[in-house]
Amino acid sequence: MFERSGAMLEVAIKLLQKNNYKITKQRRSLLDYLSHFQEQYVAVSAVDKYMHEIYPGMSHNTIYRNIKEFEEVGIIENKLRDGSAWVKYQCDFVHQHHHHFVCKKCGKVQEVQMCPLDFFEEQLPGCRIDEHHFELYGICADCIRLGKE
């Protein structure tokens, strides 16, 4: 996983540079931290707390702005869950269109390769769907096997 994280980190840095973002120490630290969350989401509030531990003078606005910029260029996915923002490092440009199963116990995220968009387009004739998000929530097989229901 570390080799993949390192390679993905370099892709993310190049992507930011291509979009005219400077690679500051703070941005690199934020990318490095987020790169550990490829398999599960992390609360944006936890990211904010972590960054404040390393850079006490860094404003909340700067952290949230960077997260938004990372989302805009495709480095992270941002989801609302239980009324809070959560992010997951994606930076995988081979399999961009996918959906998720999210375990409510351990937070593990599994990609779902099926897309229900065709069904909804049939149900909404004449409409144009510009974007969509589809997530399933439940208990993963590992948690069920370990009795964490």
N, C-alpha and C positions, 0 to 999 in steps of 0.2 A: 504494500500500500504506500510506503514512503516514496518509492521510485515514481509511482503514479502521481502522488501528491506533488512531488518536485517538478515533474514534467508539466503537470496541470498548472502549477504556480507560474512557471515560465510562460505558458500560453496566456495565462491571465495578465501577466505583466506586459507581454507584447500587445495584447488586445487593448489594454489601457493606453499604452504609448501610441498605438495606431489611432486612437480616439483623442489624442492630444492631452492626456493626463500625465502629470509628472509622477514619478515613482518616489514618493517621500518615504522616510523611515516609518512614519505612522501608517501610510497606505500599505507598505510591505508587511508590517506587523499584523494589520487587519486581514490582509489576504492570507498570510500564514496561519492565523488563528482559524479563519473560516475554512481553510483547506482541510481541516480535521473533521469537518461536518459534511462529508460526501454521502454518508449512508443514513443520516438522520438530520432533522431540523434542529436548530438551536434558537432559543428566544433572543430577539434583538436586544432585549433588556440585559441578557447575560453577556452579549457581545459588548454592549456599552459599558457594563461593569468591568469586564476584562480589560478593555482599552483604557479605562480610567485608572486601573491599577498600574499599568505600564506608563501611561502618559497622563498624569494627574491634571495637567493644564489643558488637555484637549477637551473642547466643548462637546456637549451632547449633539448640537446641531451639526458639527463637523463629522461626527461618527455616523449620524443618520444620513447626512448628505452623501457620504462615501458609500454607504450601503445602497442608497438609491442609485447612485452612479454605477455601481457594480451590477445592479439588476438591469439597468438600461443597456449595458454593453453585453449582457448575457453571461456574467461570471457566477451569479447566484440566482436562486429562485427565492421569491418572497411570497409567503402565504400568511393569511390570517387564520389563527386557530385559537379558539376560546377567547376571542376578542383581543388577542395580542398578535403582534407581528413576529413571525418566525422565518428564518432563512436557512438555505441549504446550498452548499457550494456545488455548482454543477459543472461549468466550464468543460462540458463534453459536447462538442459541436457535431459529433457523428449521430447521436441519438437525441436530437433536441425535442421532438414532439413525443411526449409520453405523459402518462398519468401515474398516480401513486396510490399505493395502499400504505397507510400510516398506522403503526401499532400504537394503541393508546396506553400500553403499559411501559414499553421500553423506548418508544420513539423511533424505532427502526423504520426506514422507508424502503419500500420495494417498488420497482417500476412495473407498471401495467401497460402492456403493449396494445391493448384493445382501446379504441376510441369510440365513444357513443355519438359523435357529431353527426354521422349520417342519419341516425334515428331522429335526432332533434331537427335536422333540416327537413326531413319528411313531415314532421309534425308542425312545422312553421313555414308553409309554402309562401313564397313571395318575400320572405324576410332575408336579410343579409346578416349573418353572424360574423362579427369582427374578431372575437376572441372567445375562448372558453377555458374553464378549469374543471377538472374532474378528479375527485379524490375519494377513496374508500377508507373508512376508519373502522378498526376492529382490533382483535388480538392476534398477533402473529403466531405461526406454528411453533416457534421456539418457546414463546411464553406459555402457550397452551401445554406444551410438552413438560415444561418446568413447573406447571401448576400455578402460574402467576395470574390466573383468571381472576 
